[in-house]
């Protein structure tokens, strides 16, 4: 890759799991009642046709991984499981009362934290509790994140019996020195064991999550990690750029020296090597930082232009309404975003007071909806168009003008109808989306908000 382009475009920028991005939400004009109105609207428009999605945040971990930027609570006390599940189910029942009729669930994702911190019987209690007030869509996709060190055969079997067919295992890197630096000691044998269990039980999509740009990571360590990954041949892969954001409150990303982090072209070389090795083993690049075998649903969605992106990342299908349950979860009604409180104590207090635990959000205006569509198109389809009058906005001409530098650098192809991202432009997809980010363009951040784009 052109080193000068990396130096030019490697700037702080969003990952665009939403637009507007969270730092640019208009929290002053947001109200909980306005959020509830949009949730009801989205539910009424789509429940019978496409169903809804649930993201359930399970925040507990037994130890702190120093690469992680997620909301978590570190504890070895498993007595926290029962009260948390009771609170999540009470929150769900509040939403069911609000929506007014029985939801049809198309997608469930259990994230964390560490979902497999929870006992299999408690996960069964959680999912059965959800379906006391809901039905499955005819075609559903239920998935969860499994920690290879504590995911048991019983975890996998229990969730399979409840309809889960997709699991992603957090691998990061197999090099012991790197595992020590990020406080995540996890031998290959542990991953191999849970992967083979999942295949044996019948999971149809097994994913591995890898990270490039970790402390002390080299091209040799990446090559060795990918060689082991290819021995297991997961159906899909997430190959994330390590997001170094130690300034965020409660973040554990200070467990290593920043001089140990590969930067700029050295970091991007890790991705390029990974991409080459994945493609040699039959994987296709999907959107940003994802790869899938051609037998996997993520590949089929990308090929059929059905790929979607939200706070859960890339998904194989879209629902207008996604409800986030649990501490810090974010919900999306298409017309608005709403985030739950981040502390467990406050979450419990609001649930016990029979209040939805939402503390901030954003109601999208017409311009937001148009820009969101363009950014989704770029992130998911690697192209967007403005021939349709409904996709035009007041500042489109100035945005198009700003795209010419990307054309000169051969990152996009631009026409009167729209743009297409070139193969060379895929690593810079976040920068391309930033050209449409009117919220950020109008309000340049004075302090660091985002991780580096490359």
Residue, then its C-alpha position, 0 to 999 in steps of 0.5 A: x500500500x502507498x505509504x504516503x496515503x497511509x500517512x495522509x489518511x490515518x486520522x481519528x475517525x468513526x467506525x460508523x456503526x451509526x450516523x450520527x455517531x454518538x459524540x454528535x448526538x443532540x442530547x439536549x433535544x432528546x427525550x425518553x418519550x420521543x424515543x418511545x414514540x419512534x420505537x412504537x412507530x418502527x415496530x408498527x411499520x415492520x414487526x409483521x414483515x421483518x420482525x425486530x432485533x435484540x441486542x442483550x449486553x451481558x457485562x461481566x468478566x472474570x478478568x480484564x483484557x487490556x485491549x478491550x474498550x467495552x462496558x464491563x464489570x470485572x468479578x468472580x462472583x457469579x451471584x451477580x447472574x440472577x439479579x441481572x437476568x431478572x432486571x433484563x427480563x423486566x426491561x424487556x417486559x416494559x418494552x413489550x408493554x410499550x409496543x402493545x402487541x407480541x413481537x416477532x424476533x428475527x435476530x438476537x445477539x448476546x454480547x459483552x462482557x463475557x456472555x459465557x460468564x453466565x451459567x448455561x441454565x441462566x442463559x436458558x432462563x434468559x432466552x425462555x423469558x424473552x420468548x414468554x412475550x414474543x415469537x420467532x420469525x420464520x427465518x431467524x438468526x441468533x448468535x452469541x460471543x463465546x470466550x474460548x477459556x470458559x465456553x463449555x459444551x453445555x453452553x453450546x448445547x443449551x444455546x443450540x437447543x434455544x435456536x442459536x446457530x452462530x457463535x463467534x469466539x474471541x481469539x485476538x492473537x495466539x502469540x504468548x507474548x502478545x497475550x501477556x501484554x493484553x492479559x488474555x492468556x488463551x492457548x490454541x488448544x482452547x479455541x480448537x476444543x470449543x470450535x470442534x464442539x460447535x461443529x459437532x453440535x451443528x452450528x452453521x456459522x462459526x466465527x473467530x475474532x482476530x485483532x491487528x495492531x496489538x502491542x508487540x504484534x509483528x507480521x510473523x506473529x500475525x502469519x502464525x496466528x492466521x496459519x492456526x486459524x486456517x487449520x480450523x477454517x471458521x465460516x467467517x472472520x472479523x479482523x479488527x483494527x485495534x482501537x486504542x482509546x485509553x482516554x475513555x473513562x473505565x477503559x483498561x487500555x493502559x496495561x502496556x507501553x504505547x511504544x509497543x503498538x505497531x503504527x501507520x504503515x507497519x500496522x496496515x501491513x499486518x492487515x494486508x498480510x492477513x487479507x492475503x492469507x485469508x484470500x489464499x484460503x478461500x475467504x472473501x473480504x466483506x465490507x470493512x474488517x470482515x471475511x467470510x467463506x462463500x458458504x456463509x450467510x454474510x457472504x450471501x448477504x454481501x453478494x445480494x446487497x442485503x448486508x446491514x450495519x448497526x451497533x452490532x456491527x455487520x449483520x446478514x439482515x436488517x430490521x427497522x427496530x433493534x432493541x438493546x437490553x441491559x446496561x449500556x446497550x444502544x437501541x435503534x428505531x431507524x428514526x432515533x437512537x437511545x442508550x441505556x445507563x452505563x453503571x449497573x447500580x443506576x441500571x438496577x435503580x431505574x428498572x426497580x422504579x419501573x422506568x426504561x433505563x435510557x439516559x441519552x439518545x438522538x432523534x434523527x432529522x430528515x438530513x440525518x436519515x439521508x446521510x445515514x443511508x449514504x454512509x450505510x451504502x458505502x460501508x455495506x455496498x461500497x457504493x452510493x448514488x444520489x440520482x434519486x431525489x430522496x437521497x439528495x441533500x442541501x450540501x451535496x454539491x460541497x460534499x461532491x467537491x470534497x470527494x475529488x481528492x479521493x478520486x485523485x488518490x484512486x480511492x473512489x470512482x466518481x460520476x454524476x450518479x454517485x460513487x464507487x469505492x475502488x479495491x485500493x479504497x477499501x482500507x480507507x472506507x472510514x475516510x470516505x464516509x467522513x466526507x459525508x459526515x456533516x455533523x463532524x464537518x460542521x463541528x470539528x472536534x477539539x479533543x480526540x474522540x475516535x480511534x485512528x482510521x488506518 
